[in-house]
Amino acid sequence: MKNILQAGFARIDITPPLGVNVAGYFIPRIADGILDSLEVNALALSLNDKKVLFICADLLGISNELYNEITEMIAEETGVPTNAVFLGATHTHTGPEIENTSNELTDNYIYTLKRKTVDAAKLALADLKNAKMGYGIGQAPNVAFVRRFRMKDGSVRTNPGVNNPDIVAPIGDMDERVSVVRFDRENAETLIFASFANHPDVVGGCKISGDWPALFRRTVEKAIDNTKCIFFNGAQGDVNHVNVHPTKGDFNDMFMDFDDVSRGYGHARYIARVVTGGVLQCYDKVTYVDVDSIKYIRKTVSVPSNMPTPEEVPEAIRINDLHLAGKDDELPYTGMMLTTVVAEAGRMVRLKDGPEAFDMNFCGIALGPVAFVSIPGEGFNAIGKGFKDTDGYGLIIPCGLTNGYEGYFPMQDSYEEGGYEARSSRFKKGTAELIIEEGKKILKELETL
């Protein structure tokens, strides 16, 4: 008997109450309104006795502790093994702060979030229907940009500001590919899995929003009848929406924010439309394939931490204490440079007594010729390209902020160059290259299972 792939989908609202802390910056923000709803989306896939789940929530990130807790709850209540669950976050910077915050409002929200995520998994599994799978690649030009720049004085800065005359050139090239996997189901909506790499820090302010990924899902579903869309961000650690040299109407619907970054809700809508265009480019012409197997794997690797030297600690403590006391104005920095210095000091204080290494999850799922590799944090664009260049698959999709949230994974050169990501990362240089190596190993191992 021929193997029959099945696919199911579920979506649950996870919008937090007003008054929660808003995640994503080094300044306090309290949610005072709602621009659009936050959601958790779940895609369930089954072939014979094997099932896998892709679940993504409109959150900044999901810590290792929360990831382990939720996937264990899912395994207990559905029978799907923890190794067969991809649990990701879109990385919106206008969602609730669920890390490093403990109060009644947040604690209640986290409890509800866990239950709703498990419910989404159960509902997606209950929705399983016979399906065929196809995949394709579109393009989304000029909405994601490398955000690290070499400056005239030889330094490297992250987000140096729009029209800064001291900018020489960006460091690196963008990957503008939109990865699309389509599941056509019998007598039910077509399900679309899409991925693109770009920081969802476009909206700003203190109002809840899923930023461009949430707007993208809704735009896709309006553009293509009878579809449901789930989105996973890619390797977006060193890319964002800021065009530092705007021309003509590039700056429409945007304003300059406190940290030298241009933002605007209208621009998030624009990005959503352009990335939807990438889906439309390939949706009707996907390559359909017979899925003869579902495979998954998870392994844990010890990764060295970026501990400070003893000489660096006193100044880091001073800067961190000023920041925690609300005295950033006593530091001789502004804009993104202030954010960089404060983040670096916080990293040094947290790691001054260790640990010397962290355990990190590396996970992969293969659906026939399509493979998914998790990045448990914010990998640089080059990590995603490193995965995609692996032979043996028709399509490889790096899923950032998935199966843990460990922070930034800068490429080795960036540690010498400087910039926010490398200075704040809690991992030693070489970690990004290790992630590429381990990801490629997982892809090879999936072929042999």
C-alpha positions in Angstrom: 0.0 0.0 0.0 1.3 3.4 -0.9 2.3 5.7 1.9 -0.1 8.6 2.3 1.0 11.9 3.7 -1.4 13.7 6.0 -1.4 17.4 7.0 -3.3 19.3 9.7 -3.4 22.9 10.9 -4.5 24.9 14.0 -4.3 28.5 15.1 -5.0 30.0 18.5 -4.9 33.6 19.7 -2.2 34.3 22.3 -2.6 38.1 22.5 -1.5 39.2 26.0 -3.4 41.6 28.3 -2.5 45.2 28.4 0.0 46.1 31.1 2.5 43.3 30.3 6.1 44.3 29.7 6.9 44.5 26.0 10.0 42.5 24.9 12.9 43.4 22.7 14.7 46.5 23.9 16.9 47.6 26.7 14.4 50.2 27.8 11.2 49.4 29.7 8.0 49.3 27.7 4.5 48.5 29.0 1.8 47.4 26.5 -0.8 50.1 26.2 -2.7 49.0 23.1 -3.1 46.3 20.4 -2.4 46.9 16.7 -3.0 43.3 15.7 -3.5 39.9 17.4 -0.7 37.5 18.3 -1.1 33.9 17.4 0.4 30.4 17.8 0.2 28.4 14.6 0.7 24.6 14.4 1.3 22.4 11.3 1.0 18.6 11.9 2.3 16.1 9.4 1.9 12.3 9.5 3.1 9.4 7.4 2.2 5.9 8.6 3.0 5.9 12.3 5.3 8.9 12.3 4.2 12.3 13.2 6.0 15.7 13.4 4.8 19.1 14.5 5.9 22.6 13.5 4.7 25.2 15.9 5.5 28.9 15.8 4.3 31.7 18.1 4.3 35.5 17.8 6.9 35.9 20.5 10.4 37.4 20.8 11.8 33.9 21.7 11.2 30.8 23.7 13.8 29.8 26.2 15.3 26.4 26.5 13.5 25.9 29.7 10.1 26.8 28.3 10.8 24.8 25.1 11.6 21.7 27.1 8.5 22.1 29.3 6.1 22.7 26.3 7.5 19.9 24.2 7.3 17.5 27.1 3.7 18.5 27.7 3.0 17.9 24.0 4.7 14.5 24.1 2.7 13.4 27.2 -0.7 14.6 25.8 -0.3 13.6 22.1 2.4 10.9 21.9 4.5 12.9 19.5 8.1 12.6 20.7 9.9 15.8 21.8 12.5 15.2 19.1 9.7 15.5 16.5 8.6 19.0 17.5 9.9 22.2 16.0 8.9 25.0 18.4 9.8 28.4 17.2 9.1 32.1 17.7 8.8 34.8 15.0 10.9 37.2 17.0 8.4 40.1 17.1 9.7 43.0 19.2 6.2 44.1 20.1 5.1 41.0 22.0 5.1 40.1 25.7 8.3 39.8 27.7 8.2 36.3 29.1 11.8 36.0 30.2 13.4 37.8 33.2 10.0 39.0 34.3 7.9 37.6 37.1 4.6 39.2 38.2 1.1 38.0 38.4 0.1 39.3 35.0 3.1 37.7 33.2 3.0 34.4 35.2 -0.7 34.0 34.4 0.0 34.7 30.7 2.9 32.2 30.5 0.6 29.5 32.0 -2.1 30.2 29.4 0.5 30.4 26.7 1.8 26.9 27.5 -1.8 25.4 27.5 -2.7 27.2 24.3 0.5 25.9 22.6 -0.3 22.4 23.6 -3.9 22.8 22.5 -2.7 24.0 19.1 -0.6 20.9 18.7 -3.6 18.7 19.6 -6.0 20.5 17.3 -3.6 20.3 14.4 -3.2 16.6 14.9 -7.0 16.3 15.0 -7.2 18.1 11.7 -5.0 15.7 9.7 -6.2 15.0 6.2 -4.6 13.3 3.1 -2.3 15.7 1.3 0.3 16.0 -1.4 3.4 18.2 -0.9 5.2 20.6 -3.3 8.0 23.1 -2.7 9.5 26.1 -4.4 11.6 29.3 -3.9 10.5 32.9 -4.5 12.3 36.2 -4.0 11.6 39.2 -1.8 13.9 42.0 -2.9 14.9 45.1 -1.1 13.0 44.6 2.2 15.8 42.9 4.2 19.3 44.5 4.5 22.5 43.6 6.2 22.6 45.8 9.3 26.3 45.8 10.0 28.5 48.4 8.3 32.1 49.3 7.9 32.6 53.0 8.8 35.1 55.6 7.5 37.1 55.4 10.7 37.6 51.7 10.2 35.1 50.6 12.9 32.1 48.4 12.4 28.6 49.5 13.6 25.2 47.9 13.8 22.4 50.1 12.6 24.5 53.3 12.2 21.6 55.4 11.2 19.8 56.3 8.0 21.9 58.5 5.6 24.9 58.4 7.9 27.7 60.0 5.8 30.3 57.9 7.6 29.0 54.6 6.2 31.4 52.9 3.8 29.6 49.6 2.9 27.6 46.8 4.5 29.4 43.7 5.6 27.9 40.7 3.8 25.3 39.9 1.2 21.6 39.3 1.7 19.8 36.0 1.1 16.5 37.2 -0.4 15.0 33.7 -1.0 11.5 32.9 0.3 11.2 29.2 1.0 7.7 27.7 0.4 6.3 24.3 1.1 2.7 23.6 0.0 0.4 20.9 1.3 -2.7 20.4 -0.9 -5.3 18.5 1.2 -8.4 16.6 0.2 -11.5 18.7 0.8 -9.7 21.2 3.0 -7.6 24.3 2.9 -4.1 24.2 1.4 -1.5 24.7 4.0 1.5 26.9 3.3 4.8 26.7 5.2 6.9 29.8 4.4 10.3 31.1 5.6 12.2 34.3 5.1 15.0 35.9 7.1 14.4 39.4 8.5 14.2 41.0 11.9 10.6 41.7 13.0 11.6 45.0 14.7 9.7 47.2 12.3 6.8 48.5 14.4 8.3 49.9 17.6 6.3 51.6 20.3 4.3 50.1 23.1 1.4 48.5 21.3 1.1 44.7 20.8 1.8 43.5 17.2 3.0 40.4 15.5 5.0 42.8 13.2 5.5 41.8 9.6 5.4 38.0 10.0 1.8 38.1 11.4 0.8 40.6 8.7 2.5 38.4 6.1 0.4 35.3 7.1 -2.8 37.2 6.8 -1.8 38.8 3.5 -1.0 35.3 2.0 -4.4 34.0 3.1 -6.1 37.0 1.5 -4.1 36.7 -1.7 -4.6 32.9 -2.1 -8.1 31.5 -1.5 -8.7 28.6 0.9 -5.2 28.6 2.4 -3.7 28.7 5.9 -0.1 29.9 6.4 2.5 29.2 9.0 5.8 31.2 9.1 9.2 30.5 10.5 11.9 33.2 10.5 15.2 32.3 9.0 18.8 33.2 9.9 18.1 36.9 10.6 20.7 37.8 13.3 22.6 40.4 11.2 19.7 41.6 8.9 16.8 43.9 9.4 14.4 46.2 7.5 16.5 49.4 7.5 17.5 50.8 4.2 20.3 53.3 5.2 20.2 55.0 1.8 16.5 55.5 1.0 15.4 57.1 -2.2 12.0 58.2 -3.7 9.3 56.7 -1.5 11.5 54.3 0.5 10.8 56.2 3.7 7.0 56.3 3.4 5.2 55.3 6.5 8.4 55.4 8.6 9.8 57.6 11.4 13.2 57.8 13.1 13.1 56.0 16.5 15.1 56.6 19.6 17.9 54.1 18.6 18.7 55.5 15.1 16.4 52.9 13.6 13.6 53.8 11.1 10.3 52.1 12.0 6.7 52.2 11.1 3.6 49.9 11.1 2.9 50.8 7.4 6.4 49.6 6.6 5.7 46.2 8.3 2.6 45.9 6.1 4.8 46.7 3.0 7.3 43.9 4.0 4.4 41.5 4.4 3.2 42.3 0.9 6.6 41.9 -0.7 7.3 38.6 1.0 3.8 37.5 0.0 4.9 38.3 -3.6 7.7 35.8 -3.1 5.2 33.1 -2.2 3.0 34.0 -5.2 6.0 33.7 -7.6 6.3 30.0 -6.9 3.0 28.9 -5.4 1.4 27.7 -8.7 4.6 26.2 -10.0 5.9 24.2 -7.0 7.7 20.9 -7.5 5.4 18.2 -6.3 7.1 15.2 -4.8 6.1 11.9 -3.2 6.9 11.9 0.5 8.1 8.4 1.2 9.5 9.1 4.7 9.4 11.4 7.7 12.6 11.5 9.7 13.7 13.6 12.7 16.8 13.9 14.9 17.9 15.9 17.9 21.4 16.1 19.4 23.0 18.2 22.1 26.4 19.8 21.7 28.5 21.7 24.3 29.4 25.2 23.1 32.0 27.4 24.8 30.7 30.6 26.5 32.1 34.2 25.9 33.3 34.8 29.4 34.9 38.2 30.2 38.5 38.6 31.3 39.0 39.6 34.9 40.2 43.1 33.7 36.9 43.7 31.9 34.6 42.9 34.8 34.8 46.1 36.9 33.8 48.5 34.1 31.1 46.1 33.0 29.6 46.1 36.5 29.7 49.9 36.6 27.9 50.2 33.2 25.4 47.5 34.1 24.6 49.1 37.5 24.0 52.5 35.9 21.7 50.9 33.3 19.7 49.0 36.0 19.4 52.2 38.0 17.9 54.0 35.0 21.0 56.3 34.5 21.9 55.6 30.9 22.3 59.4 30.5 25.4 59.2 32.5 27.0 57.0 29.9 28.8 58.8 26.9 26.8 56.9 24.3 23.5 57.4 22.3 21.4 55.4 19.9 22.5 51.9 18.9 25.9 52.4 20.4 24.3 52.8 23.8 22.4 49.6 23.3 25.6 47.8 22.2 27.6 49.0 25.3 24.8 48.1 27.7 24.2 44.7 26.1 27.9 43.9 26.2 28.2 44.9 29.9 25.2 42.8 30.8 26.7 39.8 29.0 30.0 40.2 30.9 28.2 40.5 34.3 26.1 37.4 33.7 29.1 35.3 32.6 31.8 36.7 35.0 31.5 33.5 37.1 30.8 31.1 34.2 29.6 28.7 33.0 32.4 27.9 30.7 30.1 26.2 28.2 26.4 25.8 27.3 24.5 22.8 26.0 22.7 23.6 22.8 20.1 21.6 20.9 20.6 20.9 17.2 17.5 19.5 15.5 16.4 18.4 12.0 13.3 17.1 10.2 13.2 15.7 6.7 10.1 15.2 4.6 11.3 13.3 1.6 13.6 15.8 -0.3 12.7 18.8 2.0 14.7 19.3 5.2 14.3 21.7 8.1 17.2 22.6 10.4 16.6 24.5 13.7 18.8 27.4 14.8 18.2 27.9 18.6 18.7 31.6 18.4 19.6 34.4 16.0 22.0 33.1 13.5 23.8 35.3 11.0 22.6 35.1 7.4 25.7 33.1 6.4 24.6 30.3 8.7 21.4 29.9 6.7 23.3 30.0 3.4 25.7 27.4 4.8 22.8 25.0 5.5 21.1 25.7 2.1 24.3 24.8 0.2 24.3 21.2 1.6 23.9 18.6 -1.1 21.3 15.9 -1.1 18.0 17.8 -0.8 15.7 19.6 -3.0 15.1 22.3 -0.4 16.7 23.1 3.0 14.9 25.5 5.3 16.9 27.0 8.3 14.4 27.8 11.1 15.7 30.5 13.4 14.6 31.1 17.0 13.5 27.4 17.0 13.9 24.8 19.8 15.5 27.2 22.2 16.6 30.9 22.2 20.3 31.3 23.0 20.9 34.8 21.6 23.2 35.8 18.7 25.4 33.5 16.7 27.8 35.9 14.8 30.3 34.7 12.3 33.9 34.5 13.5 35.2 37.6 11.6 32.6 39.8 13.4 34.3 39.3 16.8 37.3 41.2 15.5 35.2 43.7 13.6 32.9 44.5 16.5 29.2 45.5 16.4 26.2 44.8 18.7 25.7 41.1 17.9 29.3 40.0 18.6 29.8 42.2 21.6 26.6 40.9 23.2 26.8 37.3 22.2 27.3 34.9 25.1 29.2 32.4 22.8 32.9 32.4 21.9 33.9 33.1 18.3 33.6 30.0 16.1 30.1 29.1 17.4 28.4 30.1 14.1 30.8 27.9 12.2 30.2 25.1 14.6 26.4 25.5 14.1 27.0 25.2 10.3 29.1 22.1 10.8 26.6 20.4 13.2 23.7 21.3 10.9 25.4 19.7 8.0 26.0 16.6 10.0 22.4 16.4 11.0 21.4 16.8 7.3 23.7 13.9 6.4 22.5 11.8 9.3 18.9 12.3 8.3 19.7 10.8 4.9 20.9 7.6 6.6 18.0 7.1 9.0 
